[in-house]
Amino acid sequence: MVKKAEQPVSKVCHRFDALPQVLKNVRYKERRPLENAQGALRHPGGRKKQRLDGHGRLIVRPSGTEPVIRVMGEGNDKG
């Protein structure tokens, strides 16, 4: 494919454009804070993915090893 395309490997194999991400860890003292969450965050037993109106996503999940909720936002721009 690379030879046929007469392009550099980096261009031929470019599969996606990485989006800006922000990762925040939120410490808690309460035993299971997501169980008491309301609205969009309430999701029993795992991750919650929320689309940001087609411009990104928000993933909220508890850490399996420490008292932390991991919140990752990804979108077309960091703002």
Secondary structure, 3 states (H helix, E strand, C coil): CHHHHCCCHHHHCCCCCCCCEEEEEEECCCCCHHHHCCHHHCCCCCCEEEECCCCEEEEEEECCCCCEEEEEEEECCCC
